Amino acid sequence: MAEETAAGRSWFNRRGWRDLIIGVPYVWLLTFFLLPFVIVFAMSLARRAELSPPIAFLDEWPWIRGDNFARLFSDTLYIRAYLTSIWNAGVATFFCLLIGYPMALGITRVSKSWRNILLMLVILPFWTSFLLRVYAWMGLLGNNSWFNRGLTATINAVIPSEWALKSIPMMNSNFAVVLVMVYSYLPFMILPLYANLEKLDMTLNEAALDLGSRPWQVFKDVTLPLSIPGIIAGGLLVFIPASGELIIPSLVGNASDPMIGRVISDQFSSARDWPMASAVAVALLLLLLLVLPMMVYTYFEGRAQAQGEARP
């Protein structure tokens, strides 16, 4: 066994094979991320053309224009769409954390046989079509659904009769968008949290209890600080795709208050303005990949330095 391990290590350490194996992910990212991004960025600097995509923007010089990015700050449609997207994604991320953290913590506290069953239940929704699940929520949130009628009857039972409701308007609202996003992205919060909490040393909790800490103090002083990397990972996995979500806002959201994903789709399809749609997409990508993660990193890095300076 040792000879086979040494042979395998020697094979991997050969420069040609090692560079090939390591280089495959970089080639994949270059081909399917960086190159498309460069194309979209170049298109965002072009002028609007009747052709879609506007392949004729090189016919005139100078073809580089900043008009599309200037419109992002002057047109209230895009500003409102960005703010709505960030707000809905932030609220959905908060509720995913509020629901997912106890679930992930509970999974780590059960026996290993039950862990596999509970983890399977967490990923079970992925076995069905995402679009099909959103359509199911459309049926649940409708005014004539059994869910809406039951909730309306429950509310009418506890409020005065003169305030009785016929139905609760849940469809075509930000409430419906956030609710369906929480349902759809909850596993993306639970799984990173579980992976982080499962690795924690339980002897630290036992030591804190032996020293007189109460269970809630152990959670606040030991478990929660050690699980911050999992919280950040789960938060980014939920917030980033939720910010650019298209299907959920299109099916259950309000058309008069769209999220940025729907605005991009409308610019590509209905308005046929590919350069403007590309500018909106580039701005969203830069916002999500550069600004927000750096803000989160700077915040927690500042907290860590402050705690280090506070220690004697």
C-alpha positions as CSV (number, residue, x, y, z in Angstrom):
1,M,0.0,0.0,0.0
2,A,2.8,2.4,0.9
3,E,4.6,1.7,-2.4
4,E,1.3,2.3,-4.4
5,T,0.8,5.6,-2.5
6,A,4.4,6.6,-3.2
7,A,4.0,5.7,-6.8
8,G,0.8,7.7,-7.1
9,R,2.5,10.7,-5.5
10,S,5.5,10.4,-7.8
11,W,3.2,10.3,-10.8
12,F,1.2,13.4,-9.7
13,N,4.4,15.3,-9.0
14,R,5.7,14.9,-12.5
15,R,5.6,18.4,-13.9
16,G,3.7,17.7,-17.1
17,W,0.8,15.8,-15.4
18,R,0.6,18.2,-12.5
19,D,0.4,21.2,-14.7
20,L,-2.2,19.5,-16.9
21,I,-4.5,18.6,-14.0
22,I,-4.1,22.0,-12.3
23,G,-4.5,23.8,-15.7
24,V,-7.9,22.2,-16.6
25,P,-10.0,24.4,-14.2
26,Y,-8.2,27.5,-15.3
27,V,-8.9,26.7,-19.0
28,W,-12.5,26.1,-18.1
29,L,-12.8,29.5,-16.3
30,L,-11.0,31.3,-19.1
31,T,-13.3,29.7,-21.7
32,F,-16.7,29.9,-20.0
33,F,-16.3,32.9,-17.7
34,L,-13.6,35.3,-18.6
35,L,-14.1,35.2,-22.4
36,P,-17.9,35.6,-22.3
37,F,-17.4,38.4,-19.8
38,V,-15.1,40.2,-22.1
39,I,-17.6,39.9,-24.9
40,V,-20.4,41.2,-22.8
41,F,-18.3,44.0,-21.5
42,A,-17.3,45.0,-25.1
43,M,-20.9,44.9,-26.1
44,S,-21.8,47.2,-23.2
45,L,-19.6,49.9,-24.7
46,A,-21.3,49.6,-28.1
47,R,-24.1,51.6,-29.7
48,R,-27.5,50.2,-30.1
49,A,-28.0,48.5,-33.5
50,E,-30.9,46.9,-35.3
51,L,-29.1,43.6,-35.4
52,S,-29.1,41.4,-32.3
53,P,-26.5,40.9,-31.2
54,P,-25.1,44.2,-32.5
55,I,-22.2,42.9,-34.6
56,A,-21.9,46.0,-36.6
57,F,-20.7,48.3,-33.8
58,L,-17.1,48.1,-35.2
59,D,-18.1,49.8,-38.4
60,E,-17.7,53.3,-36.9
61,W,-14.9,54.8,-34.9
62,P,-14.9,55.6,-32.0
63,W,-17.2,52.7,-31.1
64,I,-16.4,52.8,-27.4
65,R,-19.2,54.7,-25.6
66,G,-20.1,55.3,-22.0
67,D,-23.7,56.2,-22.6
68,N,-25.0,52.9,-21.5
69,F,-23.3,53.1,-18.1
70,A,-24.3,56.7,-17.7
71,R,-28.0,55.7,-18.1
72,L,-27.6,53.4,-15.1
73,F,-27.3,56.4,-12.8
74,S,-29.8,58.7,-14.6
75,D,-32.7,56.3,-15.3
76,T,-34.7,55.6,-12.1
77,L,-35.8,52.2,-13.6
78,Y,-32.4,50.7,-13.2
79,I,-31.7,52.3,-9.8
80,R,-35.0,51.1,-8.4
81,A,-34.4,47.6,-9.9
82,Y,-31.0,47.4,-8.3
83,L,-32.3,48.5,-4.9
84,T,-35.3,46.1,-5.1
85,S,-33.0,43.2,-6.1
86,I,-30.5,43.9,-3.2
87,W,-33.4,44.3,-0.7
88,N,-35.2,41.2,-1.7
89,A,-32.0,39.2,-1.8
90,G,-30.9,40.5,1.5
91,V,-34.2,39.7,3.2
92,A,-34.2,36.2,1.7
93,T,-30.6,35.6,2.9
94,F,-31.6,36.8,6.4
95,F,-34.5,34.4,6.6
96,C,-32.5,31.5,5.1
97,L,-29.9,32.1,7.8
98,L,-32.6,32.3,10.5
99,I,-34.2,29.0,9.4
100,G,-31.1,27.2,8.1
101,Y,-28.8,27.8,11.1
102,P,-30.9,25.8,13.6
103,M,-31.5,23.1,11.0
104,A,-27.8,22.7,10.3
105,L,-26.9,22.8,14.0
106,G,-29.6,20.2,14.7
107,I,-28.3,17.9,11.9
108,T,-24.8,17.9,13.5
109,R,-26.3,16.9,16.9
110,V,-28.0,13.7,15.8
111,S,-26.5,10.3,15.2
112,K,-24.7,9.6,11.9
113,S,-27.4,7.4,10.6
114,W,-30.0,10.2,11.0
115,R,-27.6,12.7,9.5
116,N,-27.7,11.0,6.1
117,I,-31.5,10.9,6.2
118,L,-31.8,14.6,7.1
119,L,-29.2,15.7,4.6
120,M,-31.1,13.7,1.9
121,L,-34.3,15.6,2.9
122,V,-32.4,18.9,2.6
123,I,-31.3,18.2,-1.0
124,L,-34.6,16.3,-1.9
125,P,-36.1,19.4,-3.6
126,F,-33.3,19.4,-6.2
127,W,-34.6,16.1,-7.5
128,T,-37.5,18.0,-9.1
129,S,-37.6,20.8,-11.6
130,F,-36.9,24.3,-10.3
131,L,-39.6,25.7,-12.6
132,L,-42.1,23.1,-11.5
133,R,-41.6,24.1,-7.8
134,V,-42.1,27.7,-8.6
135,Y,-45.4,26.8,-10.4
136,A,-46.4,24.9,-7.4
137,W,-45.9,28.0,-5.2
138,M,-48.0,30.0,-7.8
139,G,-50.9,27.6,-7.1
140,L,-50.4,27.9,-3.3
141,L,-50.2,31.7,-3.3
142,G,-53.3,32.3,-5.5
143,N,-56.4,33.9,-4.1
144,N,-58.5,30.7,-4.6
145,S,-55.9,28.2,-3.3
146,W,-56.6,26.1,-0.2
147,F,-53.5,27.7,1.4
148,N,-54.8,31.2,0.9
149,R,-58.4,30.3,2.0
150,G,-57.1,28.5,5.1
151,L,-54.9,31.4,6.1
152,T,-57.7,33.9,5.4
153,A,-60.1,31.9,7.6
154,T,-57.5,31.7,10.4
155,I,-57.0,35.5,10.3
156,N,-60.8,36.2,10.1
157,A,-61.3,34.0,13.2
158,V,-59.2,36.4,15.4
159,I,-60.1,39.8,14.0
160,P,-63.4,41.7,14.2
161,S,-66.0,40.7,11.7
162,E,-66.1,44.2,10.1
163,W,-62.4,43.7,9.1
164,A,-63.0,40.3,7.6
165,L,-60.9,39.5,4.5
166,K,-62.1,37.7,1.4
167,S,-58.5,36.7,0.5
168,I,-55.0,37.7,1.1
169,P,-53.2,39.2,-1.9
170,M,-49.9,37.4,-1.9
171,M,-49.2,36.9,-5.6
172,N,-47.4,39.5,-7.7
173,S,-45.7,41.0,-4.7
174,N,-42.2,41.2,-3.1
175,F,-43.6,39.0,-0.3
176,A,-44.1,36.2,-2.8
177,V,-40.7,36.7,-4.3
178,V,-38.9,36.6,-1.0
179,L,-41.0,33.6,0.2
180,V,-40.2,31.5,-2.9
181,M,-36.6,32.5,-2.9
182,V,-36.2,31.4,0.7
183,Y,-37.7,28.1,-0.1
184,S,-35.6,27.7,-3.2
185,Y,-32.2,28.8,-1.8
186,L,-32.5,27.4,1.7
187,P,-30.4,24.3,1.0
188,F,-27.6,26.6,-0.2
189,M,-27.5,28.0,3.3
190,I,-27.9,24.7,5.2
191,L,-25.1,22.7,3.5
192,P,-22.2,25.2,4.0
193,L,-23.3,25.7,7.6
194,Y,-23.5,22.0,8.2
195,A,-20.0,21.5,6.7
196,N,-18.6,24.1,9.0
197,L,-20.5,23.1,12.2
198,E,-19.8,19.4,11.7
199,K,-16.0,20.1,12.0
200,L,-16.3,22.0,15.3
201,D,-14.5,20.5,18.3
202,M,-17.3,19.6,20.8
203,T,-14.8,19.5,23.6
204,L,-14.8,23.3,23.5
205,N,-18.5,23.3,24.3
206,E,-18.0,20.8,27.1
207,A,-15.1,22.9,28.6
208,A,-17.3,26.0,28.5
209,L,-20.1,24.2,30.3
210,D,-17.7,22.8,32.9
211,L,-16.5,26.4,33.5
212,G,-20.0,27.5,34.4
213,S,-21.3,28.9,31.1
214,R,-25.0,28.4,30.3
215,P,-26.0,26.7,27.0
216,W,-26.9,30.1,25.4
217,Q,-23.6,31.5,26.5
218,V,-21.7,28.6,25.0
219,F,-23.6,29.2,21.7
220,K,-22.9,32.9,21.7
221,D,-19.2,32.7,22.8
222,V,-18.0,29.5,21.2
223,T,-20.3,28.0,18.5
224,L,-21.4,31.2,16.8
225,P,-18.0,32.8,16.4
226,L,-16.5,29.6,15.0
227,S,-19.3,29.2,12.5
228,I,-18.9,32.6,10.9
229,P,-17.0,31.2,7.9
230,G,-20.0,29.0,7.2
231,I,-22.4,31.9,7.6
232,I,-20.4,34.0,5.1
233,A,-20.2,31.1,2.6
234,G,-23.9,30.3,2.9
235,G,-24.8,34.0,2.8
236,L,-22.9,34.6,-0.5
237,L,-24.2,31.4,-2.0
238,V,-27.8,32.6,-1.4
239,F,-27.4,36.4,-1.9
240,I,-25.5,36.4,-5.2
241,P,-27.9,34.2,-7.2
242,A,-30.9,35.7,-5.5
243,S,-29.8,39.2,-6.6
244,G,-29.9,38.2,-10.3
245,E,-32.9,35.9,-10.1
246,L,-35.1,35.9,-13.1
247,I,-37.6,33.1,-13.0
248,I,-39.1,33.8,-9.5
249,P,-39.7,37.5,-10.0
250,S,-41.1,36.9,-13.5
251,L,-43.7,34.3,-12.2
252,V,-44.7,35.6,-8.8
253,G,-43.3,39.2,-8.7
254,N,-44.8,42.5,-9.5
255,A,-44.1,43.7,-13.1
256,S,-44.2,47.4,-12.0
257,D,-41.5,46.8,-9.4
258,P,-39.1,44.4,-11.2
259,M,-35.8,43.0,-10.1
260,I,-32.7,43.5,-12.1
261,G,-32.8,40.0,-13.6
262,R,-36.1,40.7,-15.2
263,V,-34.9,44.1,-16.5
264,I,-31.9,42.5,-18.2
265,S,-34.2,39.9,-19.8
266,D,-36.6,42.6,-21.0
267,Q,-33.7,44.6,-22.5
268,F,-32.4,41.6,-24.4
269,S,-35.7,40.3,-25.6
270,S,-38.4,43.0,-25.7
271,A,-36.4,46.2,-26.1
272,R,-33.7,44.5,-28.3
273,D,-31.2,46.8,-26.7
274,W,-28.3,44.4,-26.2
275,P,-25.6,47.0,-25.3
276,M,-27.8,48.4,-22.5
277,A,-28.6,44.9,-21.2
278,S,-24.9,44.1,-21.3
279,A,-24.1,47.3,-19.3
280,V,-26.7,46.3,-16.7
281,A,-25.3,42.8,-16.4
282,V,-21.7,44.0,-16.1
283,A,-22.6,46.5,-13.4
284,L,-24.5,43.8,-11.5
285,L,-21.5,41.4,-11.8
286,L,-19.1,44.0,-10.6
287,L,-21.4,44.9,-7.7
288,L,-21.8,41.3,-6.6
289,L,-18.3,40.0,-7.1
290,L,-16.2,43.0,-6.1
291,V,-18.1,45.5,-3.9
292,L,-20.3,43.3,-1.6
293,P,-17.8,40.5,-0.8
294,M,-15.1,43.1,-0.1
295,M,-17.4,44.9,2.2
296,V,-18.1,41.7,4.1
297,Y,-14.4,40.8,4.2
298,T,-13.4,44.2,5.4
299,Y,-16.1,44.2,8.1
300,F,-15.0,40.8,9.6
301,E,-11.3,41.6,9.2
302,G,-11.8,44.8,11.1
303,R,-13.6,42.9,13.9
304,A,-10.9,40.4,14.1
305,Q,-8.2,43.1,14.4
306,A,-10.2,44.9,17.0
307,Q,-10.6,41.7,19.0
308,G,-6.9,41.0,18.7
309,E,-6.0,44.5,19.9
310,A,-8.4,44.2,22.8
311,R,-6.6,41.1,24.1
312,P,-3.8,41.8,26.6
